[in-house]
């Protein structure tokens, strides 16, 4: 199935990005922030927000809480933004979190975890775990229900959400995990999508290799389940999962493989594959409001949350 024509035109309209090895992480972050700030986001839900700080293993972790003002304790979604563990922030993913809050009527807690390369693996995972444990403890104060807490993430954030679900298995109860176009492995050579989607579809294969190199402190970490959850020896007992993948995504095959492994382990999995879309189209600022399919994908997220939260 060919890539969506509107998406293809959007990708073709973008100026060529400088090679990642020719920009600093701070320059890359500034570029992403500028791009996000210049986008228009129609029909953003009117939700309440509050910036908070969460005690983390290396200091305060900034977070933003979104609330639709539900009368009863609402489900809570702890969201970890994408950006290759190097870029992304509360601001870049603010529109997505507002859309998700409005659609689900859940409390959304967006977490500004530490970024690489200044903070190598497992810093981001440690922050993500600490933030989730804090939410489980303080859910009622946020207007949420501690028995209906989800972890969520897009791309690298999906990697963190999957890792947190693994780390908390047997220690704390999560209602579900939203894994949106997730990175689940560190072995690009094992997945055909790294070849078929290497260039021309937004996230490129060499860019992903660069992000992994920025995040990891050594090659021996590639097999660590906190980085590569697909390599965990036991996935049984994990909370229900929504896994979204896109045909024109370098991360397509590892996302599919993780959905398969979860299913094999007896986990309840809803896997939605978008045959004409690319990486993270439903979340990333450039496409979060530019494509009809983005709105539809978020409606599917919300429906899954509603059903799983019952």
Secondary structure, DSSP 8 states (H G I E B T S, - for coil): ----HHHHHHHHHS-----GGGS-HHHHHHHHHHHHHT---TT----EEEEEEEEETTEEEEEEEEE---SS-EEEEEEE--STTTS--TTTTHHHHHHHHHHH--EEEEEE---TTTS-TTHHHHHHHHHHHHHHHHGGGGTEEEEEEEEEEETHHHHHHHHHHHHHTTTS--SEEEEES----S-GGG-THHHHTSSSSSS-HHHHHHHHHHH-SSGGGGG-TTT-GGG-S--TT--EEEEEEEEE-TTHHHHHHHHHHHHHTT--EEEEEEEEEETTTTTSTTTTTT-HHHHHHHHHHHHHHHHHH-
